[in-house]
Amino acid sequence: MTIIPGNNHRHLAAFAGVCLLALAGCSDWTRPESLDLGIHMDEISGEELAQIRAFKQTEHKLVFLGMDATAETPVGRYQHLNSMPDSADYIFIRNLVGGLHRDLVQEIGQVRQQKGTRVLADIDYISIEEEWLAIQDAAIAAGEPAGTDEEYTSFVTEKVNAQLACLAKYGCDGLMVSYNGVNDAGSTVDETGRSAFIGAVMTWRADNAEVPMFLRGSIQLIASSIRLGEQNISAILDASEMIIMPIGSTTAENKMNEAVNRLTTNYKDFPTDRFVFEATVPDPEDPVQVGMTLKSAAEYVLAPQDRFAKLGLSIENAQDDYFNIGNIYGNIRAAITALNTTAGDGEDTTNE
């Protein structure tokens, strides 16, 4: 199953069999590299940009790219949305609550208009939890009492609302709800915070049902936290257009299949039509691949699967692939080429 970005996946059946352009394997006019809109606008063909936008309106495997926000003047192309590979359907920006430089704010509109790329504001529970724990450590060191569960709930709600405000503030197209972490069975504070996080998101959602929302991270922790609150797992899953599931350290396709099957089996009516799988590129400071390479992850996304739909690939730390010396965004480009090469087309001739 493939999906058209900007359209609700529930209406995909109406698009079956329709293609806006003759695709020749999507390779003659889709480009995995960036056109660098901010620097070389005069060199860009309007026809080429139109082809990129048209491709994104056809059925294809989606590409999500994650990057960090910066409030300071950008010092490198890796900090620019315009420099991200053109085939990205979505870019989600982390840490927006810390600010976004005005040049990058302008690029949100540019990539939407010129490339048809949607930009999502990322909200993240772990950053809130870490801030709270640092405050508690400082209080204990000073001989002061630790905060209560009620205080933590208020803290989480306030921080979530501040992150949510960034969506409208910077003109983003939708929301990425990131809920990563590990299950600490002995942490009451952690469970309280996670429940408050989901509660704040769903309160916002009640007044913003028209905004595209995507769910990313440890889905099993969402389910365990919801049991503590007034929400239910179906509500947030139904509100999410897609579920971005991290591959993590897994390198075997069968292990990923088993993880998904556990989710869809353990929770009643768990949707099976909206999975996107997320991999990472090596950190420049510690260049060891964790889990599947991007190309292997792309091949996993393309592999046939009857029990659930694989809609695309997400790359959590896309900006780090810029530092692939001699092959900027090389891992991402290899993955996009794999996704855009269909059986029978032969070698992809995408411009590089």
C-alpha distance (Angstrom), angle and dihedral (degrees) to the residues before:
residue distance angle dihedral
M1 . . .
T2 3.77 . .
I3 3.75 130.0 .
I4 3.77 141.5 -145.5
P5 3.83 112.6 -127.0
G6 3.77 115.2 -126.0
N7 3.81 91.6 30.4
N8 3.78 127.1 92.2
H9 3.80 108.1 -103.6
R10 3.79 90.0 -137.4
H11 3.80 89.5 72.3
L12 3.79 95.6 49.7
A13 3.78 94.2 109.8
A14 3.79 90.0 70.5
F15 3.78 88.0 62.6
A16 3.79 96.8 51.1
G17 3.75 112.3 130.9
V18 3.81 94.1 9.1
C19 3.79 121.5 117.9
L20 3.78 124.0 173.2
L21 3.78 95.6 -151.3
A22 3.77 136.2 21.1
L23 3.78 102.0 -98.0
A24 3.84 110.9 -155.0
G25 3.77 85.6 -164.4
C26 3.82 91.5 -49.0
S27 3.76 87.0 -88.0
D28 3.78 106.4 107.4
W29 3.77 96.1 68.2
T30 3.80 111.2 11.4
R31 3.76 114.9 95.6
P32 3.80 125.3 -157.1
E33 3.78 91.8 -163.8
S34 3.80 126.2 74.0
L35 3.77 124.0 -98.4
D36 3.83 89.3 -150.1
L37 3.79 94.8 -132.1
G38 3.76 93.5 -172.9
I39 3.81 93.6 60.0
H40 3.80 109.7 26.2
M41 3.81 105.6 33.8
D42 3.81 92.5 137.7
E43 3.81 91.0 56.2
I44 3.79 95.7 53.3
S45 3.76 119.2 99.7
G46 3.78 114.1 -131.4
E47 3.78 87.3 -145.0
E48 3.79 91.0 55.3
L49 3.79 92.1 51.6
A50 3.80 90.2 47.3
Q51 3.80 89.6 53.2
I52 3.81 91.4 51.5
R53 3.80 91.2 50.4
A54 3.80 91.4 46.3
F55 3.80 91.7 50.7
K56 3.79 90.0 55.4
Q57 3.79 89.4 57.9
T58 3.79 91.8 58.2
E59 3.77 128.7 80.0
H60 3.80 109.8 -83.7
K61 3.79 142.7 130.6
L62 3.79 109.0 -77.4
V63 3.81 126.9 -124.1
F64 3.83 122.8 -150.2
L65 3.82 120.5 -171.2
G66 3.80 124.8 -165.2
M67 3.80 123.2 -151.8
D68 3.80 138.9 165.4
A69 3.78 124.7 -106.9
T70 3.78 121.5 -126.5
A71 3.78 127.7 -163.7
E72 3.79 91.6 -167.4
T73 3.79 125.3 82.0
P74 3.83 105.3 -76.5
V75 3.80 111.4 -107.2
G76 3.80 99.1 -172.5
R77 3.78 139.7 33.8
Y78 3.81 90.0 -116.3
Q79 3.82 87.3 72.4
H80 3.81 93.4 58.1
L81 3.79 125.7 91.2
N82 3.80 88.0 -150.4
S83 3.80 90.4 63.1
M84 3.79 95.0 56.1
P85 3.83 114.3 106.1
D86 3.79 111.3 -80.8
S87 3.79 95.8 -126.6
A88 3.81 91.4 67.9
D89 3.79 109.4 119.1
Y90 3.80 93.2 -170.1
I91 3.80 135.2 20.1
F92 3.80 116.5 -165.9
I93 3.80 116.5 -160.0
R94 3.79 120.2 -149.8
N95 3.82 128.6 -151.8
L96 3.80 95.5 20.0
V97 3.79 89.1 151.2
G98 3.81 86.5 74.2
G99 3.81 90.7 60.4
L100 3.80 138.2 -95.8
H101 3.79 124.6 -120.8
R102 3.80 113.6 -111.8
D103 3.82 92.2 -118.5
L104 3.79 90.0 57.4
V105 3.80 91.3 46.7
Q106 3.81 87.7 57.8
E107 3.79 90.5 50.0
I108 3.82 90.8 60.3
G109 3.79 88.3 67.4
Q110 3.80 92.8 40.0
V111 3.80 96.7 55.6
R112 3.79 90.3 44.8
Q113 3.80 94.2 50.7
Q114 3.79 100.1 35.5
K115 3.81 103.0 33.9
G116 3.80 104.4 19.0
T117 3.82 89.8 -120.5
R118 3.80 116.1 152.4
V119 3.80 119.4 -142.6
L120 3.79 121.7 -146.2
A121 3.79 128.8 -161.2
D122 3.80 108.4 -131.4
I123 3.79 119.3 -142.4
D124 3.76 116.1 -167.1
Y125 3.79 132.4 -162.4
I126 3.81 97.9 -165.0
S127 3.82 93.8 61.8
I128 3.81 89.3 53.9
E129 3.80 92.7 48.3
E130 3.81 92.0 48.8
E131 3.82 91.3 50.7
W132 3.81 91.0 50.9
L133 3.80 93.3 48.2
A134 3.81 90.7 50.9
I135 3.80 89.6 52.8
Q136 3.81 90.6 49.5
D137 3.80 92.8 49.0
A138 3.81 90.0 51.8
A139 3.80 91.7 48.5
I140 3.80 93.3 49.9
A141 3.81 91.2 47.0
A142 3.80 88.2 53.6
G143 3.80 91.9 50.6
E144 3.80 93.8 -108.1
P145 3.81 125.6 134.3
A146 3.79 119.6 -95.9
G147 3.77 119.6 -110.2
T148 3.78 121.9 -91.0
D149 3.79 128.1 -119.7
E150 3.79 89.0 -105.4
E151 3.80 91.0 53.6
Y152 3.79 90.8 48.3
T153 3.80 91.6 50.6
S154 3.81 90.1 53.2
F155 3.80 90.9 45.6
V156 3.81 92.9 51.7
T157 3.80 93.0 46.5
E158 3.81 91.8 50.7
K159 3.81 92.7 48.5
V160 3.81 93.6 46.2
N161 3.79 91.2 51.0
A162 3.81 90.0 50.8
Q163 3.81 90.0 52.8
L164 3.80 92.2 45.7
A165 3.81 90.8 53.7
C166 3.81 89.1 63.8
L167 3.80 91.3 70.5
A168 3.81 93.9 68.7
K169 3.80 94.5 29.5
Y170 3.80 93.3 62.1
G171 3.80 98.7 30.2
C172 3.80 98.1 -113.1
D173 3.79 121.3 173.2
G174 3.78 98.7 -133.0
L175 3.78 149.0 -20.1
M176 3.80 132.5 -85.8
V177 3.81 111.0 -159.9
S178 3.81 106.5 -156.7
Y179 3.77 116.3 -164.1
N180 3.79 108.6 169.4
G181 3.77 129.1 151.1
V182 3.78 142.6 94.0
N183 3.76 128.7 -76.7
D184 3.80 108.9 -105.5
A185 3.79 102.2 -170.7
G186 3.79 91.7 -167.3
S187 3.79 96.8 51.8
T188 3.80 112.9 97.1
V189 3.81 89.5 170.9
D190 3.79 90.5 56.1
E191 3.81 92.6 52.1
T192 3.79 91.3 45.9
G193 3.79 91.6 50.7
R194 3.78 94.9 46.8
S195 3.79 91.2 50.2
A196 3.81 90.7 49.4
F197 3.81 90.4 48.5
I198 3.80 93.4 54.3
G199 3.79 91.2 42.7
A200 3.81 92.1 54.3
V201 3.81 91.6 47.6
M202 3.79 93.0 50.8
T203 3.81 92.1 46.4
W204 3.81 87.9 55.3
R205 3.78 90.4 44.6
A206 3.80 92.3 57.2
D207 3.82 88.8 65.4
N208 3.81 96.6 36.5
A209 3.79 105.4 44.7
E210 3.81 91.5 141.2
V211 3.82 93.9 62.1
P212 3.83 114.6 95.0
M213 3.80 109.1 -114.1
F214 3.80 128.6 -168.7
L215 3.80 128.1 -168.0
R216 3.79 119.6 -141.9
G217 3.78 134.5 179.6
S218 3.79 139.3 16.4
I219 3.78 102.3 12.0
Q220 3.81 93.5 178.7
L221 3.82 89.9 60.2
I222 3.79 90.4 52.6
A223 3.78 89.5 55.4
S224 3.81 93.1 49.6
S225 3.81 92.4 47.6
I226 3.78 94.8 47.5
R227 3.79 89.4 60.0
L228 3.82 87.0 67.2
G229 3.80 94.2 54.2
E230 3.76 141.8 43.2
Q231 3.81 97.1 -90.0
N232 3.78 127.1 88.5
I233 3.77 129.8 -143.3
S234 3.80 93.1 -114.0
A235 3.81 92.7 58.5
I236 3.79 96.4 59.3
L237 3.80 94.2 37.7
D238 3.80 91.8 51.3
A239 3.80 89.9 48.2
S240 3.81 91.6 53.6
E241 3.78 118.2 84.4
M242 3.79 90.9 -157.6
I243 3.79 139.1 8.4
I244 3.81 114.3 -135.7
M245 3.79 107.6 -154.6
P246 3.83 118.8 -167.2
I247 3.79 116.1 -128.9
G248 3.81 89.5 -154.4
S249 3.80 115.5 175.7
T250 3.80 93.3 -19.6
T251 3.80 115.0 122.5
A252 3.81 99.9 171.0
E253 3.79 121.5 83.2
N254 3.80 92.6 -147.4
K255 3.82 90.6 57.6
M256 3.81 90.6 55.2
N257 3.78 90.7 48.3
E258 3.80 89.9 51.2
A259 3.83 91.5 50.5
V260 3.79 92.0 52.4
N261 3.79 92.6 44.6
R262 3.81 90.2 53.4
L263 3.80 90.4 55.2
T264 3.77 95.4 46.5
T265 3.81 91.6 45.5
N266 3.81 99.7 43.6
Y267 3.80 96.7 49.8
K268 3.78 121.3 56.0
D269 3.81 116.0 -117.4
F270 3.81 92.3 1.1
P271 3.83 104.9 173.8
T272 3.79 114.4 -111.9
D273 3.80 97.9 -175.6
R274 3.81 103.3 76.9
F275 3.81 115.1 52.2
V276 3.81 123.2 141.4
F277 3.81 117.4 -179.8
E278 3.79 123.0 -139.9
A279 3.81 128.1 -148.1
T280 3.79 133.3 170.2
V281 3.78 138.3 -134.2
P282 3.82 121.2 -130.9
D283 3.79 116.6 -80.7
P284 3.84 109.2 -111.7
E285 3.81 89.2 -130.6
D286 3.81 93.3 48.6
P287 3.82 106.1 24.1
V288 3.79 98.4 -168.1
Q289 3.78 117.8 126.2
V290 3.81 112.6 -122.8
G291 3.77 114.0 -156.2
M292 3.78 122.1 -25.5
T293 3.78 120.2 -1.9
L294 3.79 113.5 -116.7
K295 3.79 91.1 -105.2
S296 3.81 91.6 50.9
A297 3.79 89.8 47.5
A298 3.81 89.9 51.1
E299 3.79 89.8 51.4
Y300 3.80 89.0 50.2
V301 3.81 90.1 52.7
L302 3.81 89.3 52.3
A303 3.82 95.2 47.0
P304 3.83 113.0 106.2
Q305 3.79 115.7 -101.7
D306 3.80 125.8 175.1
R307 3.80 101.0 -170.5
F308 3.80 99.6 57.7
A309 3.79 140.0 10.2
K310 3.81 121.6 -109.5
L311 3.80 106.6 -154.3
G312 3.77 101.1 177.0
L313 3.79 153.0 -54.0
S314 3.80 131.1 -71.6
I315 3.81 123.5 -160.8
E316 3.79 109.5 -155.3
N317 3.82 100.6 -162.7
A318 3.80 102.0 27.2
Q319 3.80 94.9 155.7
D320 3.82 90.5 64.7
D321 3.81 90.6 65.0
Y322 3.80 88.2 66.2
F323 3.82 87.2 75.5
N324 3.79 92.5 60.9
I325 3.81 92.6 123.4
G326 3.79 112.7 -130.4
N327 3.78 91.7 3.8
I328 3.81 108.9 58.4
Y329 3.81 110.6 -160.2
G330 3.80 86.0 -3.0
N331 3.81 95.9 148.8
I332 3.79 92.3 48.0
R333 3.79 92.5 46.8
A334 3.81 91.0 50.8
A335 3.80 90.3 51.7
I336 3.80 93.2 47.5
T337 3.80 90.8 48.2
A338 3.81 89.3 52.4
L339 3.80 91.7 49.2
N340 3.81 92.0 48.6
T341 3.80 94.7 47.9
T342 3.78 109.8 87.8
A343 3.77 127.8 -167.2
G344 3.77 111.9 -80.5
D345 3.78 95.9 20.6
G346 3.78 95.1 95.9
E347 3.76 120.0 -150.1
D348 3.78 116.9 2.0
T349 3.79 111.1 -115.5
T350 3.78 95.8 -164.0
N351 3.81 112.9 156.0
E352 3.79 111.3 -102.9
